[in-house]
Amino acid sequence: ITCGMQLNRTYAQGSDGRLGNDLVEIKTISPMKRTEAVEVNMDRNFSKLLIVRINENFDIAGKLIDRKSLPKRKGKAKVNWNHADGRLIV
């Protein structure tokens, strides 16, 4: 919402929202998570991935990644925050 994204209705199939003409999948790294990686279902319909990281002080940062830069495969793919090349959104 802070990025100007319009979220899809709850439990909608496909992506989580829209940013302009792009369908966006949103994944979150919370303070309770042990790793800095998210798992993305590559079978879903999206053109951008937004990884939102929340630290223990509740500071929020995000990375917007083009699907073209993600692994080309079916099923699930892991994307690490530190290795993800994307536009940093704070």
Buried (B, 14 or more C-beta within 10 A) or exposed (E): EEEEBEEBEEEEEEBBBBBEEBBBBBBEBEEEEEEBBBEBEBEBEBBBBBBBBBEEEEEEBBBBBEBEEBEEEEEEBEBEBEEBEBEEBE
